[in-house]
């Protein structure tokens, strides 16, 4: 998988990452770009990325493999058509997707949601705090359904880094 091909997939997916409704013409152009990029390079990594963005969450291994088989056997246009028919996609269409490039993502869900200060929470808080001071990191937690990551809210960030009042939710 080359950097150029990965850049093409990412560029093609940028149109799909927001929550704004695309016009029919914009949707067709975005679909065409994605079909071209996927037909050019149809690795499992790219299929996972496409499913993650279009599905607004992390797909299972079985979903990635099934989509990959469809891509290999029927092509990218058939895959996108199949994905567009899935009712599950409509349930999460409101979620905005942020594509992070070359980013350090730190999952601090438990530490952001609890005021516990036992060993592991202290280690997680201190490590996260030090990293946040000296590196560009993105602190994240999981959505309530556990299917996608999201950035911490300010109160969650305070809890994760300083042990402030816990945030539940």
C-alpha positions in Angstrom: 0.0 0.0 0.0 1.6 3.2 -1.1 1.3 6.6 0.5 -0.2 8.0 -2.7 -3.0 5.4 -2.8 -3.7 6.0 0.9 -3.8 9.7 0.3 -6.4 9.1 -2.5 -8.6 7.1 -0.3 -8.4 9.7 2.5 -9.1 12.6 0.1 -12.1 10.6 -1.3 -13.4 10.0 2.2 -13.1 13.7 3.3 -16.5 14.5 1.7 -18.1 11.8 3.7 -16.8 12.8 7.1 -19.1 15.7 8.0 -22.7 15.7 9.0 -23.9 18.0 6.3 -26.2 16.6 3.7 -24.5 16.4 0.3 -26.5 17.5 -2.8 -27.2 14.8 -5.4 -24.3 16.1 -7.5 -21.9 16.3 -4.6 -22.9 12.8 -3.5 -22.2 11.4 -7.0 -18.8 13.1 -7.2 -17.9 11.9 -3.8 -19.0 8.4 -4.7 -17.1 8.5 -8.0 -13.9 9.6 -6.2 -14.2 6.8 -3.7 -15.0 4.2 -6.4 -11.9 5.2 -8.4 -9.7 5.2 -5.3 -11.0 1.8 -4.0 -10.8 0.2 -7.5 -7.2 1.3 -7.7 -6.1 -0.1 -4.3 -8.5 -2.5 -2.5 -6.5 -3.5 0.6 -8.2 -4.6 3.8 -6.8 -1.5 5.5 -8.6 0.7 3.0 -11.8 -1.3 3.3 -11.7 -0.9 7.1 -11.2 2.9 6.7 -14.1 3.2 4.2 -16.4 1.2 6.5 -15.3 3.2 9.5 -16.1 6.5 7.9 -19.3 5.5 6.1 -20.5 3.5 9.1 -19.5 6.2 11.6 -17.9 3.5 13.8 -15.4 0.7 13.9 -16.5 -2.3 11.9 -16.0 -5.9 13.0 -13.4 -8.2 11.3 -16.3 -10.1 9.7 -17.8 -6.9 8.2 -14.4 -5.9 6.8 -13.8 -9.3 5.2 -17.3 -9.5 3.7 -16.9 -6.0 2.3 -13.5 -6.9 1.0 -14.9 -10.0 -0.8 -17.6 -7.8 -2.4 -15.0 -5.3 -3.5 -12.8 -8.0 -5.0 -15.6 -9.9 -6.7 -18.0 -7.2 -7.7 -16.0 -3.9 -7.6 -16.1 -0.7 -5.6 -19.4 0.6 -7.1 -21.2 -2.6 -6.0 -19.7 -2.3 -2.6 -20.8 1.4 -2.1 -24.3 0.5 -3.5 -24.5 -2.4 -1.0 -23.4 -0.1 1.9 -25.9 2.6 0.9 -28.7 0.1 1.4 -27.8 -0.8 4.9 -30.4 0.6 7.4 -27.7 0.6 10.2 -25.9 3.4 8.4 -29.0 5.7 8.6 -29.0 5.3 12.4 -25.5 6.8 12.8 -25.6 9.3 9.9 -25.7 12.2 12.4 -22.3 11.3 13.8 -19.5 13.5 12.5 -16.3 11.7 11.6 -12.9 13.3 12.1 -10.1 11.8 10.1 -6.9 12.2 12.0 -3.6 11.9 10.2 -0.3 11.1 11.9 -1.9 11.7 15.3 -1.3 10.1 18.7 -4.7 9.0 20.1 -4.9 8.2 23.8 -8.0 6.2 25.0 -8.6 7.4 28.5 -12.3 6.4 28.9 -12.2 5.0 32.4 -9.9 7.6 33.7 -12.1 10.4 32.2 -15.2 8.9 33.9 -14.1 8.2 37.4 -12.7 9.9 40.4 -11.0 6.8 41.6 -7.3 7.3 42.3 -6.0 3.7 42.7 -2.7 2.7 41.1 -3.8 2.4 37.5 -5.8 5.7 37.5 -2.8 7.6 39.0 -0.5 6.1 36.4 -2.9 6.9 33.5 -3.5 10.4 34.7 0.2 11.2 35.3 1.3 9.7 32.0 -1.5 11.4 30.1 -0.8 14.7 31.8 3.0 14.5 31.0 2.3 13.5 27.4 -0.2 16.3 26.9 2.3 18.9 28.1 5.1 17.8 25.8 3.4 16.2 22.8 0.4 16.8 20.5 -2.0 14.1 21.7 -5.7 13.6 21.2 -7.5 12.3 24.3 -10.5 10.2 23.4 -13.3 8.1 25.0 -15.9 5.8 23.4 -19.4 6.6 22.4 -22.2 5.1 24.6 -22.7 2.3 22.1 -19.0 1.4 22.1 -18.7 1.6 18.3 -16.7 4.8 17.8 -14.2 7.0 19.6 -14.8 10.7 20.2 -12.7 13.5 21.6 -13.1 14.2 25.3 -15.4 17.0 26.4 -13.7 19.7 28.6 -15.0 18.2 31.9 -13.9 14.8 30.8 -10.5 16.1 29.9 -10.2 17.7 33.4 -11.2 14.4 35.0 -8.7 12.4 32.9 -5.8 14.7 33.5 -6.4 16.1 37.0 -8.9 13.8 38.7 -11.6 16.5 38.8 -15.2 15.5 39.5 -16.2 12.4 37.5 -18.2 12.6 34.3 -20.7 9.9 33.7 -21.9 9.4 30.2 
